[in-house]
Amino acid sequence: MAEVVVFHHALGLTDAVRRFADALSDGGHSVHTPDLYDGRTFATIEEGMAHSEEIGGPMAIVDLARAAVESLPSEVVYVGFSLGVMPAQSLAQTRSGARGAVLCYAALPLGQWGENWPATWPEGVRLQLQILEGDEDFEIAQGLAATVPGAELFVYPGTEHYFAEYDDEAARVLTQRVLSFLG
């Protein structure tokens, strides 16, 4: 089975993110959930994003994630939710041995921030994107899916950015699609 690292969103390592990780673990995968916020969780995206800025902003989040996986095997699938997409995508593109990336709720253009986001996707690294129709990153996700051979793009209806946090059926479908991706 797969070695998986799940990076939380701006709300922190919430019960919903833990349930998702537990479902992957129940599916036979070895799952790691680094807590980039040291146990803190937030009620709103705005509060969580303010905290991410307090600890250094986007590149600090990526650096914390890189340090968190340093001792793990390199043959990993990285899963990121919203803010967690930044480290998941960065590590999938730059850490040797990456097996795949699952980007939920967000996506970043290739080459956005220099060496942390090279302008090309690494050969042999699988990609799955799960995003809300009309999300601010929707077109970026479409472009990334069109660029990466074999990429899977799943689009969900609704209005909540963290759609699987609020919709049990969406959470079930998202989790099942990730389990299928992991094999």
N, C-alpha and C positions, 0 to 999 in steps of 0.2 A: 504494500500500500504506500501512499504518498506521505512525504514529510511536508507539512504545511505550516506557514506562519501567517497569522491573521492580525492585521493592523487595524485598530479601532478608529472611529470617527471623532469629530470634535467634542462629542458628549463624553468621551472617555470609554473605558472598558465597561460598558453597561451590561445589564442582565441579558439584553437581546443579543449583543455580540457574543457573550459567553454561551448562550443557548445555541447560537450558530456554530461556534467552535465545538461544543459538546456533540452536536449532531454529526459533525465531520469525524470526531473521535469515535462516536458510536458506529460510524461507517467503516471503522478499522484503520483510520489514518492517524498518524502521529501529529498532534496539533500543538503549536506554541502560540501564546497570546501575550506578547510583550506589552506591558502597561506603560506607555510613553508619558502618562500623566501621574505616575506614582500613586495610584489609588484614588485620585480625584475624579469625580464625574460631575456633569453639569446638566442643568435642566433645559438650557436653550443652546442652540448653535452659536449664537452671539457670545454667550458666556464662555463656551468652550473655545471659540476662536480667539477671544481676548486672552484666555490662558495660554493658548499656543503662542501668541505674540509675546506674552510675558516671559516665556521660557526660551525665546529666541527666534520664533517665526518658522517659516517653512523649511529652511535648510537645517535648522536645529532639530526639527522633527525627523528629517531624513538622517541626520547624524546619530540621533538617539536610536533610531531603528537599526542603522548599520551596526552600532555597538551591541545592540540586543541580539543580533543574529551571528555575531562574530564566532561564537563557539559552536554554532549549529553546523550540521553537514551543509555542503554547498548545493546539493541536489534537492532543491526546495521549490515548492509552489508558493508564491506570495499572493495573499488575498488582502485587499484593502477596501475599506468603506470610507468614501468621501475624503476627508483629510488623510486617512490611511492609504489612499491611492498613491499619494506622493511617495512614501517609502516603498510601497509594493511595486510601483512601476519603475522607480529608480533602481531598486535592487534587481528586479527582473532584467533590466537593460544593462546593468553594469557588474553584477556579481557573477563570477564564473560558476558554471554548473546549474544555474537556474533552470528549472523544468517548465515553469509556466507562471502566468499572472492572471488573477481574477480581479477585475476592477469594478467595484460596485459604487454606484451613485456619482461617479466622476471619472474623468480621464484627462490626461495632459498631452499636449502636442509633442511629437517627437522633436528633440533638439531644443526644447524650451529653455533649459538652464544649463547649457554647456555639458560638461562631462557627466553630470548627474542624469541628464536626459539626452543621450546621443541621438543623432538625426536619423538613425536606422534602428529597426527592431532586430535583436539577435536571432540568427538562424537557429531553428530547433526549439525555441522558447514559445510554447503555446500561449494563446491569449483568449480570454473570455471577458466580455464587458456586459454589465447589467445596469441599465440606466432608465430613468424616468423620461417618458416622452415629453419633450419641451423643456427639459432641464437646461440650465445655462451651459452645461458641458455636452449636451446631446450631439451637436454637430461635430465637436472634437472626437467624441466616441465613434461616430459614424466614419469620420475620416481615418481614425486609427484602425478601425475594423477593416476598412477598404485597403489599407496599406499593408497590413500584416497577413500573409498567406494563411488561410485556414482559421482565421479569427472568428469567434462566435460573438454575435451582438444580440442581446435580448432587451427588448424595450417594454416598459411597463406603463400602463395608464395611471393617471392620478395627479395629485397636486403636492404631495409631501416628498421633499427631497430624500429623506430617510424612509422611503416607502415601506420597506420590510419591517421597520420598527413599529409601524402603526396598522399594518394589514397582515393578518395571520396567513391568509392565502398567498399573498405575495411572498411572505417569508418562507412558506413551505416550498413554493415553486423555485425561488431563488436558491434555496438550500439544495433542492433536488438537482437543479442544473449544475451547481458546483460539484455535488457528489458524482454526477455523470462525467463531468470534466476530469475529475481526479481518477476516475476509473475504478 
